[in-house]
Amino acid sequence: MRNRCALLALLSVLAAVAVAREEPETAAGKKKVLVELYTSQGCNSCPPASELVGKLASLGYGPDRVVTINFHVDYFNDPWKDPYSDPAFSRRQLEYNGVQKRNDLYFTPLMMVDGTYPMLGSDRPKALAAIKKALAEPPGVSLRLTSEGAGAARRFSVELAAKGPTAVDRALLVAVALVEDPIKTRVQSGENAGKTLVEHAVVRTFQHQVTRLDAAHSKTLDFPLELAEKADTSRCRVAAFVQDQASGKVYQADAMPWTPARGSR
């Protein structure tokens, strides 16, 4: 019994050491995968895709592993005009055709995982397989997202640095998205007429800048964001990601609440 207790004590110490060794790696930033959904309230195939985005955490892919953003496109705005749609989001989706040298990526619901793996947004097995594959890849850059200010107007900063030669001297799109989750909408006309849609990670504001990195220095880019009047801050967060403009590959992503818990940053 004495030997068994000693063995258990030794195993506990070794486990604690293992956890301690993992902490710096987590702090340094493990890979997080960007999951984009292109959707429309005028499309009756889209609600299951938004539902899948909302279920990712319960499927083992929570905010510690994936960053979700839901772009509402404008090309289904007849007869129902999607209140969260933006032509800029439609253009972003269309650009993936050029990047991937295809002509079949302009539909809803489209899910794009890490800017590399496209699929029907409601295809759960394919989505989970793509996320798992993307998680196995090392991050091309380090990314640190911070905020300053209080109330409805804040400044968010993205600090990034190359983690290897892949991202060095490349045109990098650094983007932030203000998202709200969940959003409920009673649709009055079109394919979803009469339905109350519950949608997740809906993009309210999207900004981006283009920059380049060298091997030795980090860069910090600032993004001023403002909440809509009477917005519920408990449902709002800011997502950030770094993407290769030429290949579409996302090198790293992260997200934080609009108002982080005290002492969390």
N, C-alpha and C positions, 0 to 999 in steps of 0.2 A: 504493500500500500504506500509505504514511504517513497519507494522508487517511482511509483506511478504519479504521485503528487509532484515529485521533482520534475518528471517529464512534462506534465501539464504546465507547470510554471515556466519551463524552458520554452515550450511551444507558444505560450502567451507572450513572452518577451520577444521571440522571433516574429510573431505576428505584428506586434507593436512597431518593431523596427521596419518591417515591410511597409506598414502604413506610412511611417515617417518618411521613408524613401520615396513614396508616391506623391507626397504633398508638393515638393518642388516642381515635379512634372506637371501637376494640375495647375499650379500657380503660373507656370510658364505658358500654359495654354495648349491643351490637347486639341486635336482637330474637331471642329464642329461643322456640320453639314448644312448647307443652305437648301431649303425646300421651298420652291416657288410654285404657286398655283395661279393659273390664268383662268378666270372664271367670269360669269355674267349672270345676273339675276333674271335675264331674259332667256336663259337656256335651261330646259328641264333636265338635262343630264348633269348639271353642275352640283346640285345639293349633295349627292353622295360623295363627291370629291372634297367638298368643304368639310363634310362630316369626317372623312378619313384624316384630314389635316388636324381636326380637333381631337382625334383618337390616338394620335401618334404617341403621346406621353404614356397612355395606358398600355400601349403595345411595346414599351421599353425604349422609346426614342423621345425622351423628354428634353427640356431646355438645356440640359447639360450635354446633349449630344447633337441636337438639331436646332436650327433657327428657321421658323416658318414665316412666310410672307405671302399674302393673297392679293394679287393684282386683279382688279375688275376692269375688263376691257370695254370699249365703247361700240364695237361693231355689231352688237346685238341690241342696240338701244331703240328698237322699233318693234312693237308699239310701246313697250315698257322701257323707260329711261332709268337705267341703273344709277342710283344716287352716288355711288362710290366709284363710278367708271371715270376713266381719264384717257384721252387719246394718246398721251405719253406712255401709258401702260401698254396700249395696243402696239405702239411702235417698238417698245422694248421687246415684246414677244416676237414681232415680225423679224427683228434683227437676228434672232436665233437661227432663222433659215439661212441667212447669209453666212453666219459664223460656222454653222455645221454643214454648209453646202447642200441644203435640202430645200424642198418647197412644200412640205406637208406639216409644218409646225404652227400653223395659224388657225387653231380651232380651240374650242372650250369643251370640257375642261382639260387643259394641258398642265401636267406637272413636270417641272424641270428640277432635277436633283444635282446640286453643285455646278449648275451651268453646263453639265456634260451629258446627263442621262434623261432624255425626254420620254414621256409615256402618257397614256390616258390617265387623267387625274384620279379616277376612281379604281384603278387597277392596284389593289392592295398588295398582292404578292410581288408584283414587279416593283412597286414603290419601295417596299421594305428591303428587297434584294439590292436595289440601287443605293439606298441609304447605307446598308451594311457595307457594300463595296466602297463607297466614298469615305466612310469612317476609317477604313483600313489604310487610307492614303495619308501621308504626313502633310501637315500644313505647310504651304509655301511661304507664308509670312506669319509673323506674330501680329496680333491685333489687340489693342487695349482701348476699350470704350469707357469714357468718363463724361460727367456732366457738371455744369455750373449754373447757378441761378436758382430761382424759386418761382412758384406760381405757374402761369400759363405759358411763359416765355423762358426758354432755357437754351444754353449753348452746349452742344455735344461735341466732344473731341475724339477723333480716331487717331491713335498712335500706331504706326505700323513700321515693321522692319523686315527685311528679307531673311528667311531662315535657310537659304541655300541659293544656288545659282539660277534656279528655275525662274524666279520672279525678278531677277536683277535686270535692269535696263529694259523693262517691258512697259508698255502703256497699260497702266492699272486703273481700273474704274473703282473708286472708293465711294461707297454709297451708304446712305442711312435712310431708313423708312420708319415713319411713325405709324404704328399699327394699333388697332383696337380689337379686343377679343373678350367676349363675343359681341356680335351685332345682330339685332333682330329687325327684320323688315317684313311688313305685310305687303305683298306684291298685288297690285290691282289689275294688271293686264298682262298679256303675253302668255308664254308657255307655262309659267308658274303662277298664273292668276289664281287668287284666293288662298295661296299658301303663305304661311309665316316662315320665312327662312331664318335659320340661325347659322351665322357664318363666323369663321375663325380667322384671326391674324389679318384682318382687312386693312390694306394700306390706305392711310388717310393723307399722308404727305411723303413725297419721295424726292430726295436730293442726291446729287452725285458730283464728284470732281474726278479729274484724271491727273495722274502723277506718275513719276518713275522713281525707282529706288536704286541706290548703289549697294555694294556689298557691306559697306562699313557704317552707314548712318541710318538712323530712323527718321521718320517724318511724322508730323502731327497736322491734321487737317481739321478745321472747325466747321460746324454746321449749326446755324441758328434755327431752332424749331419752335413752333407755337401751337398750342392746343386750340381746338375750336371752342367757341363760347359754350359754357356749361358742360364741357366734356367730363366724363367720369374718369379721373386719373387712375383709379384702381383697375381699369380695364385697358390702360394704355401702356405700351412699352416701345422702346426704340431698338430696332435691329440695324446692324452694320455688317458690311461684307466687303471683301476685296476680290475683284474679278479681273482676269486677263482679258483685255478688250479684243484681242485677235482670236483667241481660242475659245473664249467664254468660260474657261475653267475658273471656279471659285477657289481661292487659295486659303481663305479663312472667313469665319463668320462669328458673330456674337450678338447678344441682346441684353438689355437691362430694363427694369421698370422705369416708367417716367419719373416716379419719385422713389428712389432706392431706399431700402431700410437703413436707418441710421447706423453708421459704422460699417456698412457693407462695402463702401468704396473709399 
